[in-house]
Amino acid sequence: MPPGNRPVSELAEETGISAVTLYAWRKQARAAGAVVPGDGKRPEGWSSQEKFRVVLESAALSEAELAEYCRRKGLYVEQVREWRAACEQANATAQERSRSEREQSKAARKRIRELERERKRDKAALAEAAALLVLRKKAEAIWGKDEDD
């Protein structure tokens, strides 16, 4: 279990308890509703059910209690907040989701237009600088290098 999340085989070797017993205990803990991802997985690899259980267990906790809970489970507070937001969005209506997606799409298109304008300005500035360099070289070739430079 977190925060170590060590494989059962490693624990069995270290403690002298058989792996079969450890697997059975993990299965019993899961059946009792405990968050037991097992298999040495990091929280990012947990199943959606395990993440949902964490959200349920931590829903009524204060900030300090949440921080302590996260330390015990080997999590970050930000992860739990992300999972909570995902759970809240899971039951959003299609209309709410589409509105959110439209807003994100609109913001992305606006950003793309800004970047394209910026690229166009940079390209024009580069072309101008190149033209000035070419003209300068031609002028030097025709009249020679100016002593004032």
PyMOL CGO cylinders between C-alpha atoms (Angstrom):
from pymol import cmd
from pymol.cgo import CYLINDER

trace = [
    CYLINDER, 0.00, 0.00, 0.00, 1.05, 3.64, -0.36, 0.3, 1, 1, 1, 1, 1, 1,
    CYLINDER, 1.05, 3.64, -0.36, 3.26, 5.45, 0.22, 0.3, 1, 1, 1, 1, 1, 1,
    CYLINDER, 3.26, 5.45, 0.22, 5.75, 2.64, -0.44, 0.3, 1, 1, 1, 1, 1, 1,
    CYLINDER, 5.75, 2.64, -0.44, 3.72, 0.82, -3.09, 0.3, 1, 1, 1, 1, 1, 1,
    CYLINDER, 3.72, 0.82, -3.09, 6.20, -2.01, -3.10, 0.3, 1, 1, 1, 1, 1, 1,
    CYLINDER, 6.20, -2.01, -3.10, 5.48, -5.21, -4.98, 0.3, 1, 1, 1, 1, 1, 1,
    CYLINDER, 5.48, -5.21, -4.98, 3.99, -8.11, -3.04, 0.3, 1, 1, 1, 1, 1, 1,
    CYLINDER, 3.99, -8.11, -3.04, 6.95, -10.34, -3.89, 0.3, 1, 1, 1, 1, 1, 1,
    CYLINDER, 6.95, -10.34, -3.89, 9.35, -7.82, -2.35, 0.3, 1, 1, 1, 1, 1, 1,
    CYLINDER, 9.35, -7.82, -2.35, 7.21, -7.53, 0.80, 0.3, 1, 1, 1, 1, 1, 1,
    CYLINDER, 7.21, -7.53, 0.80, 6.94, -11.30, 1.10, 0.3, 1, 1, 1, 1, 1, 1,
    CYLINDER, 6.94, -11.30, 1.10, 10.69, -11.65, 0.92, 0.3, 1, 1, 1, 1, 1, 1,
    CYLINDER, 10.69, -11.65, 0.92, 11.28, -8.86, 3.43, 0.3, 1, 1, 1, 1, 1, 1,
    CYLINDER, 11.28, -8.86, 3.43, 8.65, -9.87, 6.00, 0.3, 1, 1, 1, 1, 1, 1,
    CYLINDER, 8.65, -9.87, 6.00, 8.66, -13.63, 5.62, 0.3, 1, 1, 1, 1, 1, 1,
    CYLINDER, 8.66, -13.63, 5.62, 4.90, -13.67, 5.03, 0.3, 1, 1, 1, 1, 1, 1,
    CYLINDER, 4.90, -13.67, 5.03, 3.88, -15.74, 2.03, 0.3, 1, 1, 1, 1, 1, 1,
    CYLINDER, 3.88, -15.74, 2.03, 2.89, -13.90, -1.11, 0.3, 1, 1, 1, 1, 1, 1,
    CYLINDER, 2.89, -13.90, -1.11, -0.40, -15.79, -1.22, 0.3, 1, 1, 1, 1, 1, 1,
    CYLINDER, -0.40, -15.79, -1.22, -1.32, -14.43, 2.22, 0.3, 1, 1, 1, 1, 1, 1,
    CYLINDER, -1.32, -14.43, 2.22, -0.41, -10.90, 1.21, 0.3, 1, 1, 1, 1, 1, 1,
    CYLINDER, -0.41, -10.90, 1.21, -2.49, -11.17, -1.96, 0.3, 1, 1, 1, 1, 1, 1,
    CYLINDER, -2.49, -11.17, -1.96, -5.43, -12.44, 0.09, 0.3, 1, 1, 1, 1, 1, 1,
    CYLINDER, -5.43, -12.44, 0.09, -5.10, -9.54, 2.55, 0.3, 1, 1, 1, 1, 1, 1,
    CYLINDER, -5.10, -9.54, 2.55, -4.99, -7.07, -0.33, 0.3, 1, 1, 1, 1, 1, 1,
    CYLINDER, -4.99, -7.07, -0.33, -8.12, -8.65, -1.82, 0.3, 1, 1, 1, 1, 1, 1,
    CYLINDER, -8.12, -8.65, -1.82, -9.91, -8.43, 1.55, 0.3, 1, 1, 1, 1, 1, 1,
    CYLINDER, -9.91, -8.43, 1.55, -8.93, -4.77, 1.93, 0.3, 1, 1, 1, 1, 1, 1,
    CYLINDER, -8.93, -4.77, 1.93, -10.27, -4.00, -1.55, 0.3, 1, 1, 1, 1, 1, 1,
    CYLINDER, -10.27, -4.00, -1.55, -13.50, -5.82, -0.75, 0.3, 1, 1, 1, 1, 1, 1,
    CYLINDER, -13.50, -5.82, -0.75, -13.83, -3.70, 2.39, 0.3, 1, 1, 1, 1, 1, 1,
    CYLINDER, -13.83, -3.70, 2.39, -13.60, -0.57, 0.23, 0.3, 1, 1, 1, 1, 1, 1,
    CYLINDER, -13.60, -0.57, 0.23, -10.03, 0.47, 1.03, 0.3, 1, 1, 1, 1, 1, 1,
    CYLINDER, -10.03, 0.47, 1.03, -7.96, 2.17, -1.64, 0.3, 1, 1, 1, 1, 1, 1,
    CYLINDER, -7.96, 2.17, -1.64, -5.42, -0.52, -2.40, 0.3, 1, 1, 1, 1, 1, 1,
    CYLINDER, -5.42, -0.52, -2.40, -4.02, -0.18, -5.90, 0.3, 1, 1, 1, 1, 1, 1,
    CYLINDER, -4.02, -0.18, -5.90, -1.31, -2.78, -5.40, 0.3, 1, 1, 1, 1, 1, 1,
    CYLINDER, -1.31, -2.78, -5.40, 1.01, -4.05, -8.10, 0.3, 1, 1, 1, 1, 1, 1,
    CYLINDER, 1.01, -4.05, -8.10, 3.50, -1.28, -7.24, 0.3, 1, 1, 1, 1, 1, 1,
    CYLINDER, 3.50, -1.28, -7.24, 1.63, 1.15, -9.49, 0.3, 1, 1, 1, 1, 1, 1,
    CYLINDER, 1.63, 1.15, -9.49, 2.06, 4.85, -9.08, 0.3, 1, 1, 1, 1, 1, 1,
    CYLINDER, 2.06, 4.85, -9.08, -1.13, 6.89, -8.54, 0.3, 1, 1, 1, 1, 1, 1,
    CYLINDER, -1.13, 6.89, -8.54, -1.17, 7.90, -12.23, 0.3, 1, 1, 1, 1, 1, 1,
    CYLINDER, -1.17, 7.90, -12.23, -1.69, 4.24, -13.13, 0.3, 1, 1, 1, 1, 1, 1,
    CYLINDER, -1.69, 4.24, -13.13, -4.54, 3.62, -10.69, 0.3, 1, 1, 1, 1, 1, 1,
    CYLINDER, -4.54, 3.62, -10.69, -7.90, 2.58, -12.05, 0.3, 1, 1, 1, 1, 1, 1,
    CYLINDER, -7.90, 2.58, -12.05, -10.78, 5.04, -12.14, 0.3, 1, 1, 1, 1, 1, 1,
    CYLINDER, -10.78, 5.04, -12.14, -12.52, 3.14, -9.31, 0.3, 1, 1, 1, 1, 1, 1,
    CYLINDER, -12.52, 3.14, -9.31, -9.49, 3.56, -7.04, 0.3, 1, 1, 1, 1, 1, 1,
    CYLINDER, -9.49, 3.56, -7.04, -9.25, 7.25, -7.87, 0.3, 1, 1, 1, 1, 1, 1,
    CYLINDER, -9.25, 7.25, -7.87, -12.98, 7.65, -7.19, 0.3, 1, 1, 1, 1, 1, 1,
    CYLINDER, -12.98, 7.65, -7.19, -12.58, 5.97, -3.80, 0.3, 1, 1, 1, 1, 1, 1,
    CYLINDER, -12.58, 5.97, -3.80, -9.84, 8.45, -2.93, 0.3, 1, 1, 1, 1, 1, 1,
    CYLINDER, -9.84, 8.45, -2.93, -12.12, 11.32, -3.93, 0.3, 1, 1, 1, 1, 1, 1,
    CYLINDER, -12.12, 11.32, -3.93, -14.93, 9.92, -1.77, 0.3, 1, 1, 1, 1, 1, 1,
    CYLINDER, -14.93, 9.92, -1.77, -12.67, 9.33, 1.21, 0.3, 1, 1, 1, 1, 1, 1,
    CYLINDER, -12.67, 9.33, 1.21, -11.17, 12.81, 1.01, 0.3, 1, 1, 1, 1, 1, 1,
    CYLINDER, -11.17, 12.81, 1.01, -14.32, 14.78, 0.13, 0.3, 1, 1, 1, 1, 1, 1,
    CYLINDER, -14.32, 14.78, 0.13, -15.12, 15.97, 3.65, 0.3, 1, 1, 1, 1, 1, 1,
    CYLINDER, -15.12, 15.97, 3.65, -11.53, 16.60, 4.77, 0.3, 1, 1, 1, 1, 1, 1,
    CYLINDER, -11.53, 16.60, 4.77, -10.12, 20.03, 5.58, 0.3, 1, 1, 1, 1, 1, 1,
    CYLINDER, -10.12, 20.03, 5.58, -6.92, 21.22, 3.88, 0.3, 1, 1, 1, 1, 1, 1,
    CYLINDER, -6.92, 21.22, 3.88, -4.72, 20.00, 6.74, 0.3, 1, 1, 1, 1, 1, 1,
    CYLINDER, -4.72, 20.00, 6.74, -6.53, 16.67, 6.94, 0.3, 1, 1, 1, 1, 1, 1,
    CYLINDER, -6.53, 16.67, 6.94, -6.32, 16.29, 3.17, 0.3, 1, 1, 1, 1, 1, 1,
    CYLINDER, -6.32, 16.29, 3.17, -2.57, 16.91, 3.27, 0.3, 1, 1, 1, 1, 1, 1,
    CYLINDER, -2.57, 16.91, 3.27, -2.17, 14.28, 5.99, 0.3, 1, 1, 1, 1, 1, 1,
    CYLINDER, -2.17, 14.28, 5.99, -4.37, 11.84, 4.06, 0.3, 1, 1, 1, 1, 1, 1,
    CYLINDER, -4.37, 11.84, 4.06, -2.28, 12.38, 0.94, 0.3, 1, 1, 1, 1, 1, 1,
    CYLINDER, -2.28, 12.38, 0.94, 0.96, 11.79, 2.86, 0.3, 1, 1, 1, 1, 1, 1,
    CYLINDER, 0.96, 11.79, 2.86, -0.42, 8.51, 4.22, 0.3, 1, 1, 1, 1, 1, 1,
    CYLINDER, -0.42, 8.51, 4.22, -1.53, 7.35, 0.78, 0.3, 1, 1, 1, 1, 1, 1,
    CYLINDER, -1.53, 7.35, 0.78, 1.56, 8.55, -1.08, 0.3, 1, 1, 1, 1, 1, 1,
    CYLINDER, 1.56, 8.55, -1.08, -0.38, 11.11, -3.12, 0.3, 1, 1, 1, 1, 1, 1,
    CYLINDER, -0.38, 11.11, -3.12, -0.17, 14.79, -3.89, 0.3, 1, 1, 1, 1, 1, 1,
    CYLINDER, -0.17, 14.79, -3.89, -3.01, 17.14, -2.99, 0.3, 1, 1, 1, 1, 1, 1,
    CYLINDER, -3.01, 17.14, -2.99, -3.04, 18.37, -6.60, 0.3, 1, 1, 1, 1, 1, 1,
    CYLINDER, -3.04, 18.37, -6.60, -3.69, 14.83, -7.84, 0.3, 1, 1, 1, 1, 1, 1,
    CYLINDER, -3.69, 14.83, -7.84, -6.71, 14.48, -5.58, 0.3, 1, 1, 1, 1, 1, 1,
    CYLINDER, -6.71, 14.48, -5.58, -8.02, 17.87, -6.73, 0.3, 1, 1, 1, 1, 1, 1,
    CYLINDER, -8.02, 17.87, -6.73, -7.62, 16.85, -10.38, 0.3, 1, 1, 1, 1, 1, 1,
    CYLINDER, -7.62, 16.85, -10.38, -9.45, 13.59, -9.73, 0.3, 1, 1, 1, 1, 1, 1,
    CYLINDER, -9.45, 13.59, -9.73, -12.23, 15.43, -7.90, 0.3, 1, 1, 1, 1, 1, 1,
    CYLINDER, -12.23, 15.43, -7.90, -12.64, 17.83, -10.85, 0.3, 1, 1, 1, 1, 1, 1,
    CYLINDER, -12.64, 17.83, -10.85, -12.76, 14.88, -13.24, 0.3, 1, 1, 1, 1, 1, 1,
    CYLINDER, -12.76, 14.88, -13.24, -15.44, 13.23, -11.11, 0.3, 1, 1, 1, 1, 1, 1,
    CYLINDER, -15.44, 13.23, -11.11, -17.47, 16.43, -11.04, 0.3, 1, 1, 1, 1, 1, 1,
    CYLINDER, -17.47, 16.43, -11.04, -17.21, 16.76, -14.82, 0.3, 1, 1, 1, 1, 1, 1,
    CYLINDER, -17.21, 16.76, -14.82, -18.16, 13.12, -15.38, 0.3, 1, 1, 1, 1, 1, 1,
    CYLINDER, -18.16, 13.12, -15.38, -21.83, 13.83, -14.77, 0.3, 1, 1, 1, 1, 1, 1,
    CYLINDER, -21.83, 13.83, -14.77, -21.97, 17.09, -16.67, 0.3, 1, 1, 1, 1, 1, 1,
    CYLINDER, -21.97, 17.09, -16.67, -24.61, 17.18, -19.34, 0.3, 1, 1, 1, 1, 1, 1,
    CYLINDER, -24.61, 17.18, -19.34, -23.64, 16.96, -22.96, 0.3, 1, 1, 1, 1, 1, 1,
    CYLINDER, -23.64, 16.96, -22.96, -24.66, 20.60, -23.38, 0.3, 1, 1, 1, 1, 1, 1,
    CYLINDER, -24.66, 20.60, -23.38, -22.34, 21.73, -20.56, 0.3, 1, 1, 1, 1, 1, 1,
    CYLINDER, -22.34, 21.73, -20.56, -19.48, 19.67, -21.96, 0.3, 1, 1, 1, 1, 1, 1,
    CYLINDER, -19.48, 19.67, -21.96, -20.03, 20.97, -25.48, 0.3, 1, 1, 1, 1, 1, 1,
    CYLINDER, -20.03, 20.97, -25.48, -20.13, 24.56, -24.19, 0.3, 1, 1, 1, 1, 1, 1,
    CYLINDER, -20.13, 24.56, -24.19, -16.86, 23.99, -22.36, 0.3, 1, 1, 1, 1, 1, 1,
    CYLINDER, -16.86, 23.99, -22.36, -15.34, 22.38, -25.44, 0.3, 1, 1, 1, 1, 1, 1,
    CYLINDER, -15.34, 22.38, -25.44, -16.50, 25.28, -27.63, 0.3, 1, 1, 1, 1, 1, 1,
    CYLINDER, -16.50, 25.28, -27.63, -14.92, 27.78, -25.25, 0.3, 1, 1, 1, 1, 1, 1,
    CYLINDER, -14.92, 27.78, -25.25, -11.66, 25.85, -25.24, 0.3, 1, 1, 1, 1, 1, 1,
    CYLINDER, -11.66, 25.85, -25.24, -11.75, 25.58, -29.02, 0.3, 1, 1, 1, 1, 1, 1,
    CYLINDER, -11.75, 25.58, -29.02, -12.42, 29.30, -29.36, 0.3, 1, 1, 1, 1, 1, 1,
    CYLINDER, -12.42, 29.30, -29.36, -9.49, 30.12, -27.07, 0.3, 1, 1, 1, 1, 1, 1,
    CYLINDER, -9.49, 30.12, -27.07, -7.25, 27.76, -29.04, 0.3, 1, 1, 1, 1, 1, 1,
    CYLINDER, -7.25, 27.76, -29.04, -8.24, 29.35, -32.38, 0.3, 1, 1, 1, 1, 1, 1,
    CYLINDER, -8.24, 29.35, -32.38, -7.57, 32.81, -30.96, 0.3, 1, 1, 1, 1, 1, 1,
    CYLINDER, -7.57, 32.81, -30.96, -4.13, 31.70, -29.75, 0.3, 1, 1, 1, 1, 1, 1,
    CYLINDER, -4.13, 31.70, -29.75, -3.38, 30.17, -33.17, 0.3, 1, 1, 1, 1, 1, 1,
    CYLINDER, -3.38, 30.17, -33.17, -4.32, 33.44, -34.92, 0.3, 1, 1, 1, 1, 1, 1,
    CYLINDER, -4.32, 33.44, -34.92, -2.06, 35.40, -32.56, 0.3, 1, 1, 1, 1, 1, 1,
    CYLINDER, -2.06, 35.40, -32.56, 0.83, 33.03, -33.19, 0.3, 1, 1, 1, 1, 1, 1,
    CYLINDER, 0.83, 33.03, -33.19, 0.30, 33.18, -36.96, 0.3, 1, 1, 1, 1, 1, 1,
    CYLINDER, 0.30, 33.18, -36.96, 0.32, 37.01, -36.86, 0.3, 1, 1, 1, 1, 1, 1,
    CYLINDER, 0.32, 37.01, -36.86, 3.48, 36.95, -34.77, 0.3, 1, 1, 1, 1, 1, 1,
    CYLINDER, 3.48, 36.95, -34.77, 5.11, 34.50, -37.20, 0.3, 1, 1, 1, 1, 1, 1,
    CYLINDER, 5.11, 34.50, -37.20, 4.15, 36.71, -40.14, 0.3, 1, 1, 1, 1, 1, 1,
    CYLINDER, 4.15, 36.71, -40.14, 5.68, 39.79, -38.43, 0.3, 1, 1, 1, 1, 1, 1,
    CYLINDER, 5.68, 39.79, -38.43, 8.86, 37.88, -37.62, 0.3, 1, 1, 1, 1, 1, 1,
    CYLINDER, 8.86, 37.88, -37.62, 9.10, 36.57, -41.18, 0.3, 1, 1, 1, 1, 1, 1,
    CYLINDER, 9.10, 36.57, -41.18, 8.70, 40.10, -42.59, 0.3, 1, 1, 1, 1, 1, 1,
    CYLINDER, 8.70, 40.10, -42.59, 11.32, 41.47, -40.20, 0.3, 1, 1, 1, 1, 1, 1,
    CYLINDER, 11.32, 41.47, -40.20, 13.73, 38.71, -41.18, 0.3, 1, 1, 1, 1, 1, 1,
    CYLINDER, 13.73, 38.71, -41.18, 13.15, 39.36, -44.87, 0.3, 1, 1, 1, 1, 1, 1,
    CYLINDER, 13.15, 39.36, -44.87, 13.76, 43.10, -44.32, 0.3, 1, 1, 1, 1, 1, 1,
    CYLINDER, 13.76, 43.10, -44.32, 16.97, 42.42, -42.43, 0.3, 1, 1, 1, 1, 1, 1,
    CYLINDER, 16.97, 42.42, -42.43, 18.18, 40.09, -45.18, 0.3, 1, 1, 1, 1, 1, 1,
    CYLINDER, 18.18, 40.09, -45.18, 17.37, 42.69, -47.85, 0.3, 1, 1, 1, 1, 1, 1,
    CYLINDER, 17.37, 42.69, -47.85, 19.27, 45.38, -45.95, 0.3, 1, 1, 1, 1, 1, 1,
    CYLINDER, 19.27, 45.38, -45.95, 22.30, 43.13, -45.65, 0.3, 1, 1, 1, 1, 1, 1,
    CYLINDER, 22.30, 43.13, -45.65, 22.25, 42.39, -49.38, 0.3, 1, 1, 1, 1, 1, 1,
    CYLINDER, 22.25, 42.39, -49.38, 21.95, 46.12, -50.19, 0.3, 1, 1, 1, 1, 1, 1,
    CYLINDER, 21.95, 46.12, -50.19, 24.78, 46.95, -47.83, 0.3, 1, 1, 1, 1, 1, 1,
    CYLINDER, 24.78, 46.95, -47.83, 27.05, 44.37, -49.47, 0.3, 1, 1, 1, 1, 1, 1,
    CYLINDER, 27.05, 44.37, -49.47, 26.16, 45.69, -52.95, 0.3, 1, 1, 1, 1, 1, 1,
    CYLINDER, 26.16, 45.69, -52.95, 26.83, 49.28, -51.85, 0.3, 1, 1, 1, 1, 1, 1,
    CYLINDER, 26.83, 49.28, -51.85, 30.20, 48.28, -50.41, 0.3, 1, 1, 1, 1, 1, 1,
    CYLINDER, 30.20, 48.28, -50.41, 31.04, 46.45, -53.64, 0.3, 1, 1, 1, 1, 1, 1,
    CYLINDER, 31.04, 46.45, -53.64, 30.16, 49.52, -55.76, 0.3, 1, 1, 1, 1, 1, 1,
    CYLINDER, 30.16, 49.52, -55.76, 31.57, 52.37, -53.64, 0.3, 1, 1, 1, 1, 1, 1,
    CYLINDER, 31.57, 52.37, -53.64, 33.96, 50.50, -51.37, 0.3, 1, 1, 1, 1, 1, 1,
    CYLINDER, 33.96, 50.50, -51.37, 33.93, 50.32, -47.62, 0.3, 1, 1, 1, 1, 1, 1,
    CYLINDER, 33.93, 50.32, -47.62, 33.19, 53.65, -45.96, 0.3, 1, 1, 1, 1, 1, 1,
    CYLINDER, 33.19, 53.65, -45.96, 35.84, 54.86, -43.53, 0.3, 1, 1, 1, 1, 1, 1,
    CYLINDER, 35.84, 54.86, -43.53, 33.18, 56.23, -41.15, 0.3, 1, 1, 1, 1, 1, 1,
    CYLINDER, 33.18, 56.23, -41.15, 31.81, 52.75, -40.39, 0.3, 1, 1, 1, 1, 1, 1,
]
cmd.load_cgo(trace, "trace")
